[in-house]
Amino acid sequence: MNQAIFRPFYLGLLAWLCVFFVKAEDPYRFFIFEVTYGQISPLGVSQRGILINGKFPGPTIDCITNDNVINKLDEPFLITWNGI
């Protein structure tokens, strides 16, 4: 009989603990890709190429809409990928 009386109390306590001790939020993500020209030698011959963050090949792109791209080239630059 006493257990039945305290069951709502225990359930309420469990719910309260879940609300205050379980945290879930979106991970903070922020990427900046700085696109510039630079000298590269992909086949052993030095040539002018496009660098992303000073590297060729550039970093693995793991981004979403509204991440920043800083274009320091003389012309427009577009990063596209096909498929999912």
N, C-alpha and C positions, 0 to 999 in steps of 0.2 A: 504494500500500500504506500509506504513512504517513498519508494522508488518512482512510482507513478506521479507523485506530487512534484518531485524534483526533476523529472524528465524535461519539462519545458525550460527550466532554469539551465540545465546542462546544454540543451540545444541552443539556447540564447547565448550562453557563454562561448560555445564553439563558433557560432556565427560571428560574434564580436571579435574573437581571436583571428578568424579568417579575414575579416575586414581590415584589421589594423596591422597584421603581420605578413600578409601576402601582398607583394608588390608586383605590378606589371605595368610597363610603359614602353613606348616606342624607343628603340635604340637611337642614340644621337649619331647621325651620319653627316659628314661634311667633306666633300672632295673639291679640290681645286686643280684643274688641269691647265698648266701654262704652256701654250703652244708657241714654239720659236723655230727659227732656222738654225742649223748647225752643220758641222762637218761630220759625216759618217763614212764608214768603210764596210758596207755589208758584204761585198764580194772581194775585198782586198784593194779596191780602188777608191780613193778619197773622192767624195762628192758632197754636194749640198743636199741636205735632207731636212725633213720636219722632225723636230724633237718634242716630246711631251714630258714636261717637268725635267728637261735636260737629258732625257734618255732616249735611246733607240735600240730596240723597239721600246715603245712606251709601256707604262704599267698596265697590269690587268685592269680592265674597266669593269667596275662593279658599282654602278651608280643608278640613280633614279632621276625622275624629272626634277628640275630646279637645282641640280648641282651646278657649280660654277665652272665656266671655261673662260680663261683669259687668253685672248688671241693677240699675239704680238707679231703676226705675219703681215705682209704687205697686201694680203688679199683675204677674202672671207674663208673661213674654215668650218667644215661641217663634219661631225662625227655621226655616222649612221651604222646600224647593224640590222641584219635581216633575221627574221625568225624569232623564236623565243628561247 
